[in-house]
Amino acid sequence: MLTDGSVETDLRTEFREAGINQTLHRIYLEVKCHVTILTPYDTITETIVNQVLLVEGVIIGNIPDAYYNLEGLNSDQMLEMLD
């Protein structure tokens, strides 16, 4: 049995909401392996992809004095709240 392959790497970044004025920032290393296994009866080719978390941090912004969740309200209902 013989093995043959190559590896590709790439940095990936992700931003997610983590609360009021907070953002979760993650940096991943994406590893993509192209593997070929040679046997007397068959040749098997596979691609394996995995992500490794390198860094994770929370970016904190200013906290507002008031917070309103207006999800699901239409514009008429919002105008009534301001009166």
URDA-V612383 format. One record per pair of residues at least 12 apart in sequence whose ideal C-beta (glycine too) atoms are under 10 Angstrom apart, sorted by the first residue. I is the first residue (numbers start at 1). J is the second residue. D is the distance in Angstrom with one decimal. If there is no record, write none. Layout:
i-><I & I>
j-><J & J>
d-><D & D>
This chain:
i-><1 & 1 & 1 & 1 & 2 & 2 & 2 & 2 & 2 & 3 & 3 & 3 & 3 & 3 & 4 & 4 & 4 & 4 & 4 & 4 & 4 & 5 & 5 & 5 & 5 & 5 & 5 & 5 & 5 & 5 & 6 & 6 & 6 & 6 & 6 & 7 & 7 & 7 & 7 & 7 & 7 & 8 & 8 & 8 & 8 & 8 & 8 & 8 & 9 & 9 & 9 & 9 & 9 & 9 & 10 & 10 & 10 & 10 & 10 & 10 & 11 & 11 & 11 & 11 & 11 & 12 & 12 & 12 & 12 & 12 & 12 & 12 & 13 & 13 & 13 & 13 & 13 & 14 & 14 & 14 & 14 & 14 & 14 & 15 & 16 & 18 & 18 & 18 & 19 & 19 & 19 & 19 & 20 & 20 & 20 & 20 & 20 & 21 & 21 & 21 & 21 & 21 & 21 & 21 & 22 & 22 & 22 & 22 & 22 & 23 & 23 & 23 & 23 & 23 & 24 & 24 & 24 & 24 & 25 & 25 & 25 & 25 & 25 & 26 & 26 & 26 & 26 & 26 & 26 & 27 & 27 & 27 & 27 & 27 & 28 & 28 & 28 & 28 & 28 & 28 & 28 & 29 & 29 & 29 & 29 & 29 & 29 & 30 & 30 & 30 & 30 & 31 & 31 & 31 & 31 & 31 & 32 & 32 & 32 & 32 & 32 & 33 & 33 & 33 & 33 & 33 & 34 & 34 & 34 & 35 & 35 & 68>
j-><37 & 38 & 39 & 40 & 36 & 37 & 38 & 39 & 43 & 35 & 36 & 37 & 38 & 44 & 34 & 35 & 36 & 37 & 38 & 43 & 45 & 33 & 34 & 35 & 36 & 37 & 45 & 46 & 47 & 48 & 32 & 33 & 34 & 35 & 36 & 31 & 32 & 33 & 34 & 35 & 48 & 30 & 31 & 32 & 33 & 34 & 47 & 49 & 29 & 30 & 31 & 32 & 33 & 52 & 28 & 29 & 30 & 31 & 32 & 51 & 27 & 28 & 29 & 30 & 54 & 26 & 27 & 28 & 29 & 30 & 51 & 54 & 25 & 26 & 27 & 28 & 55 & 26 & 27 & 28 & 51 & 53 & 56 & 59 & 58 & 58 & 59 & 60 & 58 & 60 & 61 & 63 & 61 & 62 & 63 & 64 & 67 & 59 & 60 & 61 & 62 & 63 & 64 & 67 & 58 & 59 & 60 & 61 & 63 & 57 & 58 & 59 & 60 & 61 & 56 & 57 & 58 & 59 & 55 & 56 & 57 & 58 & 59 & 51 & 53 & 54 & 55 & 56 & 57 & 53 & 54 & 55 & 56 & 57 & 50 & 51 & 52 & 53 & 54 & 55 & 56 & 50 & 51 & 52 & 53 & 54 & 55 & 49 & 50 & 51 & 52 & 48 & 49 & 50 & 51 & 52 & 47 & 48 & 49 & 50 & 51 & 46 & 47 & 48 & 49 & 50 & 46 & 47 & 48 & 47 & 48 & 81>
d-><6.7 & 6.8 & 5.4 & 8.2 & 8.6 & 7.7 & 4.4 & 8.4 & 9.9 & 6.8 & 7.2 & 5.7 & 7.5 & 10.0 & 9.1 & 7.7 & 4.6 & 8.1 & 6.9 & 9.7 & 9.5 & 6.0 & 5.4 & 4.1 & 6.0 & 8.8 & 9.1 & 8.8 & 9.5 & 9.2 & 9.0 & 7.6 & 5.0 & 8.6 & 9.3 & 6.5 & 7.1 & 5.3 & 7.7 & 9.3 & 9.6 & 8.3 & 7.7 & 4.4 & 8.0 & 7.6 & 9.6 & 9.4 & 6.1 & 6.8 & 5.6 & 7.5 & 9.9 & 9.6 & 8.9 & 7.7 & 4.7 & 8.5 & 7.6 & 9.7 & 6.4 & 7.2 & 6.2 & 7.4 & 8.0 & 8.4 & 7.3 & 4.3 & 7.7 & 5.2 & 6.7 & 9.6 & 7.2 & 7.1 & 5.4 & 7.5 & 9.4 & 4.6 & 7.9 & 7.0 & 9.7 & 9.7 & 9.5 & 8.4 & 10.0 & 5.7 & 8.4 & 9.0 & 8.6 & 9.0 & 9.9 & 9.5 & 8.5 & 9.9 & 6.4 & 7.0 & 5.8 & 9.1 & 7.0 & 3.6 & 6.1 & 5.9 & 7.0 & 9.2 & 5.7 & 6.9 & 5.5 & 6.9 & 9.1 & 9.2 & 7.1 & 4.5 & 8.3 & 7.6 & 7.1 & 7.7 & 5.7 & 7.9 & 7.9 & 7.3 & 5.3 & 7.5 & 5.8 & 9.6 & 6.3 & 8.4 & 7.1 & 4.9 & 8.1 & 7.8 & 5.0 & 4.4 & 7.8 & 8.8 & 9.6 & 4.4 & 6.5 & 5.8 & 6.4 & 8.9 & 9.6 & 9.1 & 7.1 & 4.7 & 8.2 & 5.5 & 9.9 & 6.9 & 7.6 & 5.2 & 8.0 & 8.2 & 7.3 & 5.3 & 7.6 & 6.6 & 6.6 & 7.4 & 5.0 & 8.2 & 10.0 & 8.2 & 7.0 & 4.5 & 7.8 & 8.1 & 7.9 & 5.4 & 8.3 & 7.5 & 6.6 & 7.8>
